[in-house]
Amino acid sequence: DLLRGFFVFSLVVIHLRLWPNLLMTISGGSKLWVSVGIGFFCVSGFLFGYINRRLWRDSPQSSTLKSIKRARALYLWSIFATIVFTFWGNLLSVEYQKPAMWVFTHGNWVEMIWKTLTLQYTYGWTDYLNYYVVYVFLSPVFFLLIDKFSWKIGVFISFLGYLFHSFSPYFGYQLIFFLSLTVGFYFESIVKYWEEVSVGNRKMILSITRLVFWFTLFASIFSVHYLERFVQIVFASSNLSELMIHKNQ
């Protein structure tokens, strides 16, 4: 709940686009190495695996039917929201339009509706729903892989699919969702394993995790907000030094 609250708050801050803004610096404005959207995929995948693990083990058929119904509902909401937001956006002036909006010209709204129905186009503040439609629909297959065969097989296939992320973003985000789903599905076992780890090793792992977290966070903020300015200062200083040397010579 804390993570979801943080991600929702960050999304509000990002969409306000007010600057200078300390909150925008911390959240990164979806420009850091990891975006708020990716955080939602992590939390959603974890919760989906954690909540549905017992139902799947008790009745795979009921779990599959539940996933299909959820995917259908998300699909309908995705279609509805995309069409409404697109028509609304076309009525607004350019400065109020969100990037990547389908602009109606020469009656090409028919093509827009077709690509919306086939999840090739999405627009608005619900532009992640199309990914959830596909992942939730495929989740029973992934449950089958990690439960009946091995979690290693499921994770391997997910990593294999990621290799094709350049062809479609669906292959990219699925890795985050299904890895988190695997963690949620086996969370109780992971907790038991963690409790068996010695106190010293636990402290070491947590210390390394915190160190990596803070290092990557500040490195990400620096690379996005300050790296270009830093490079300009370095080059300016270098050019000034060369001019001084040349003048002295």
C-alpha positions as CSV (number, residue, x, y, z in Angstrom):
1,D,0.0,0.0,0.0
2,L,2.9,2.4,0.8
3,L,4.5,1.7,-2.6
4,R,1.2,2.1,-4.5
5,G,0.6,5.4,-2.6
6,F,4.1,6.6,-3.5
7,F,3.6,5.7,-7.2
8,V,0.2,7.4,-7.4
9,F,1.6,10.5,-5.7
10,S,4.6,10.6,-8.0
11,L,2.3,10.3,-11.0
12,V,0.3,13.3,-9.9
13,V,3.6,15.3,-9.4
14,I,4.8,14.2,-12.8
15,H,1.7,15.3,-14.6
16,L,1.6,18.7,-12.9
17,R,4.9,19.6,-14.7
18,L,5.7,22.5,-12.4
19,W,9.3,23.6,-12.3
20,P,11.4,24.3,-10.2
21,N,10.0,21.4,-8.2
22,L,11.9,19.3,-5.6
23,L,9.3,16.6,-5.9
24,M,9.9,16.4,-9.6
25,T,13.6,16.0,-9.0
26,I,13.0,13.1,-6.6
27,S,10.5,11.4,-8.8
28,G,12.5,12.1,-11.9
29,G,9.5,13.1,-14.1
30,S,9.6,9.5,-15.6
31,K,13.1,10.3,-17.0
32,L,15.2,8.4,-14.5
33,W,16.6,4.9,-15.1
34,V,13.4,3.4,-13.6
35,S,10.0,5.1,-14.1
36,V,6.9,5.2,-11.9
37,G,5.1,3.1,-14.5
38,I,7.7,0.3,-14.0
39,G,7.0,0.5,-10.3
40,F,3.4,-0.2,-10.9
41,F,4.2,-3.2,-13.0
42,C,6.3,-4.5,-10.1
43,V,3.6,-4.0,-7.5
44,S,0.8,-5.3,-9.7
45,G,2.7,-8.4,-10.7
46,F,3.6,-9.2,-7.1
47,L,0.0,-8.7,-5.9
48,F,-1.4,-10.7,-8.7
49,G,0.9,-13.7,-8.0
50,Y,0.4,-13.4,-4.2
51,I,-3.4,-13.0,-4.2
52,N,-4.1,-15.7,-6.8
53,R,-1.6,-18.4,-5.7
54,R,-4.0,-20.2,-3.4
55,L,-6.9,-20.1,-5.8
56,W,-4.6,-21.5,-8.5
57,R,-3.4,-24.3,-6.3
58,D,-7.0,-25.1,-5.2
59,S,-8.6,-24.8,-8.6
60,P,-6.6,-23.9,-11.7
61,Q,-9.8,-23.7,-13.7
62,S,-11.4,-21.2,-11.4
63,S,-8.2,-19.1,-11.3
64,T,-8.0,-19.2,-15.1
65,L,-11.6,-18.1,-15.5
66,K,-11.1,-15.3,-13.0
67,S,-8.0,-14.1,-15.0
68,I,-9.9,-14.2,-18.3
69,K,-12.8,-12.1,-16.8
70,R,-10.3,-9.6,-15.3
71,A,-8.5,-9.3,-18.7
72,R,-11.8,-8.8,-20.4
73,A,-12.8,-6.0,-18.1
74,L,-9.4,-4.3,-18.5
75,Y,-9.7,-4.7,-22.2
76,L,-13.1,-3.0,-22.3
77,W,-11.9,-0.1,-20.1
78,S,-8.8,0.3,-22.2
79,I,-10.8,0.6,-25.4
80,F,-13.3,2.9,-23.9
81,A,-10.7,5.2,-22.3
82,T,-8.5,5.4,-25.4
83,I,-11.4,6.3,-27.7
84,V,-12.8,8.9,-25.3
85,F,-9.5,10.5,-24.5
86,T,-8.5,10.6,-28.2
87,F,-11.8,12.3,-29.3
88,W,-11.5,14.7,-26.4
89,G,-7.8,15.5,-27.2
90,N,-8.7,16.3,-30.8
91,L,-11.1,18.9,-29.6
92,L,-8.3,20.7,-27.6
93,S,-5.7,23.1,-28.7
94,V,-2.2,21.7,-29.4
95,E,-0.7,22.9,-26.1
96,Y,-3.2,20.8,-24.1
97,Q,-2.7,17.6,-26.1
98,K,-0.7,14.7,-24.7
99,P,2.1,13.5,-27.0
100,A,1.4,10.5,-29.3
101,M,-2.2,11.4,-29.8
102,W,-3.9,10.1,-32.9
103,V,-4.8,13.2,-35.0
104,F,-7.9,12.8,-37.1
105,T,-7.2,13.6,-40.8
106,H,-9.2,12.5,-43.8
107,G,-11.4,10.2,-41.8
108,N,-8.6,8.0,-40.5
109,W,-10.6,7.6,-37.2
110,V,-11.6,4.1,-38.5
111,E,-8.0,3.0,-38.5
112,M,-7.6,4.4,-35.0
113,I,-10.5,2.4,-33.8
114,W,-9.1,-0.8,-35.4
115,K,-5.7,-0.3,-33.8
116,T,-7.3,0.5,-30.5
117,L,-9.3,-2.8,-30.7
118,T,-6.2,-4.7,-31.5
119,L,-4.2,-3.0,-28.7
120,Q,-1.8,-1.3,-31.1
121,Y,-2.8,2.2,-30.1
122,T,-3.6,3.6,-26.7
123,Y,-3.9,7.2,-25.4
124,G,-4.7,9.1,-22.3
125,W,-4.1,8.5,-18.6
126,T,-4.8,4.8,-18.9
127,D,-2.2,4.0,-21.4
128,Y,-0.8,1.1,-19.5
129,L,-4.0,-0.9,-19.4
130,N,-3.3,-2.5,-22.7
131,Y,-0.2,-4.2,-21.2
132,Y,-2.2,-5.5,-18.3
133,V,-4.8,-6.9,-20.6
134,V,-2.3,-9.2,-22.3
135,Y,-0.3,-10.1,-19.1
136,V,-3.4,-10.9,-17.1
137,F,-4.8,-13.0,-19.9
138,L,-1.5,-14.9,-20.2
139,S,-1.0,-15.3,-16.4
140,P,-2.7,-18.8,-16.2
141,V,-0.1,-20.1,-18.6
142,F,2.7,-18.6,-16.5
143,F,1.1,-20.0,-13.3
144,L,1.1,-23.4,-15.0
145,L,4.8,-23.1,-15.9
146,I,6.1,-22.0,-12.5
147,D,3.8,-24.3,-10.4
148,K,3.6,-27.5,-12.4
149,F,7.0,-27.4,-13.9
150,S,9.6,-25.0,-12.4
151,W,9.8,-21.3,-11.7
152,K,13.2,-21.4,-13.5
153,I,11.4,-22.4,-16.8
154,G,8.9,-19.5,-16.4
155,V,11.7,-17.0,-15.6
156,F,13.8,-18.3,-18.5
157,I,10.9,-17.9,-21.0
158,S,10.2,-14.4,-19.7
159,F,13.9,-13.4,-20.2
160,L,13.8,-15.0,-23.6
161,G,10.8,-12.9,-24.5
162,Y,12.6,-9.8,-23.3
163,L,15.1,-10.3,-26.1
164,F,12.4,-9.2,-28.6
165,H,11.5,-6.0,-26.7
166,S,12.8,-4.0,-29.7
167,F,10.0,-5.4,-31.8
168,S,7.3,-4.5,-29.3
169,P,7.2,-3.0,-25.8
170,Y,4.9,-5.8,-24.7
171,F,8.0,-8.1,-24.7
172,G,9.8,-5.6,-22.5
173,Y,7.3,-4.9,-19.7
174,Q,6.3,-8.5,-19.4
175,L,9.7,-9.3,-17.8
176,I,9.0,-6.9,-14.9
177,F,5.4,-8.1,-14.4
178,F,6.1,-11.9,-14.6
179,L,9.2,-11.7,-12.4
180,S,7.3,-9.9,-9.8
181,L,4.4,-12.3,-10.2
182,T,6.9,-15.2,-9.5
183,V,8.1,-13.5,-6.3
184,G,4.5,-13.0,-5.2
185,F,3.6,-16.6,-6.0
186,Y,6.5,-18.0,-3.9
187,F,6.6,-15.2,-1.4
188,E,5.8,-17.4,1.6
189,S,8.6,-19.8,0.6
190,I,11.0,-16.8,0.1
191,V,10.2,-15.5,3.6
192,K,10.9,-18.9,5.1
193,Y,14.2,-19.1,3.3
194,W,15.1,-15.6,4.4
195,E,14.4,-16.4,8.0
196,E,16.8,-19.4,7.8
197,V,19.7,-17.0,6.6
198,S,22.1,-16.1,9.4
199,V,21.7,-12.7,11.0
200,G,25.2,-11.7,9.8
201,N,24.4,-12.6,6.2
202,R,21.1,-10.8,6.4
203,K,22.7,-7.6,7.6
204,M,25.3,-7.8,4.8
205,I,22.6,-8.4,2.1
206,L,20.5,-5.5,3.4
207,S,23.5,-3.2,3.6
208,I,24.5,-4.0,0.0
209,T,20.9,-3.5,-1.1
210,R,20.7,-0.1,0.5
211,L,24.0,0.9,-0.9
212,V,23.0,-0.1,-4.4
213,F,19.7,1.6,-4.0
214,W,21.1,5.0,-2.9
215,F,23.9,4.9,-5.4
216,T,21.7,4.2,-8.4
217,L,19.1,6.7,-7.3
218,F,21.6,9.6,-7.0
219,A,23.5,8.5,-10.1
220,S,20.2,8.4,-12.0
221,I,19.2,11.9,-10.8
222,F,22.7,13.3,-11.6
223,S,22.7,11.8,-15.1
224,V,19.3,13.2,-15.9
225,H,19.4,16.6,-14.4
226,Y,23.0,17.6,-14.0
227,L,25.3,15.5,-16.2
228,E,24.9,17.7,-19.3
229,R,25.6,20.9,-17.3
230,F,28.6,19.1,-15.6
231,V,30.0,18.2,-19.0
232,Q,29.6,21.7,-20.3
233,I,31.5,23.1,-17.3
234,V,34.3,20.6,-17.8
235,F,34.6,21.4,-21.5
236,A,34.5,25.1,-20.8
237,S,37.2,24.7,-18.2
238,S,39.3,22.6,-20.6
239,N,38.9,25.1,-23.4
240,L,39.9,28.0,-21.1
241,S,43.0,26.1,-20.0
242,E,44.0,25.5,-23.6
243,L,43.5,29.2,-24.4
244,M,45.7,30.2,-21.4
245,I,48.4,27.8,-22.3
246,H,48.3,29.0,-26.0
247,K,48.4,32.6,-24.8
248,N,51.4,32.0,-22.5
249,Q,53.3,30.3,-25.3
